[in-house]
Amino acid sequence: MAPPFEIKNWTWRGYNIRYAVKGSGHPLILIHGFGAAIGHWRQNIPALAAAGYQVFALDLLGFGGSEKPPLDYSVDLWQELLKDFCAEHVQQPAVFVGNSIGALLSLMVLADYPELCAGGVLLNAAGGLNHRPEELNLPLRVIMGTFTKLVGSELLGPFIFNQVRQKHRIRRTLQQVYRDRTAITDELVEMLYEPSCDPGAQKVFASILTAPPGPSPTELLPRVNQPLLVLWGDADPWTPIAGAKVYQDLATQEPDRVQFKVIPNAGHCPHDECPQLVNRLIVEWLAERGDKDEG
């Protein structure tokens, strides 16, 4: 089924990047999380565009329909991609909307390139690309260390990756992080599975698992001065709402700049589980801030 938005291709540093665009008005840039793609925003792009915004969404290098070269992947690499995309295609301050790792990337751009940003919407923001060693207990640290070594090996890596990417395992993972099982559709599973069949996907996976976690939200937030809307699915086992205290405290301290909203009975991807509520909250927040072009 054809997506309800236009898909385009852009060459960045010699690599093909797939992106979507729909609508006109003030620009919004949607950034997916780990393993996801433009299609994860399929229930958000049309609604946000219909509300009077120009909506962009990218497949980060290494994900979705974008190229998967054998590189050392990092949040810094993707931040440079976003910066260059804005310079070439957006050319005015945009609101960055990110889920999970995409929310962390949004924070990085807000902190490091404020001239590109009018604000940010963070959905179940990740604390890093990977867990920092001090965040894991010793047994789990050993298990994760062993797994990352194996998945990156020339001999066993392809076999392990082939097991991880099986559709029934993708569905099982989604059942862990989606509260609403009815949101786990065949379309969603296929969207996550299909890019894993691309040449280079295993190398990308291995590189990301061994990449540095990047800056933490607590390091970034003191340098962010733009308005923020933070949305959090309260049933998320990956980034539990207990870890959102830094954002809740900020919303208490600076209520005119930062809003924190709980999405009840939603997991790690509330924009896909509860799209109508998330879309409404984003549009209302944008309208309050006057981020809609008139006319």
Summary of the structure (lengths in Angstrom):
residues: 295
radius of gyration: 18.2
end to end distance: 33.2
largest distance: 59.8
contacts: 993
relative contact order: 0.15
helix: 47%
strand: 18%
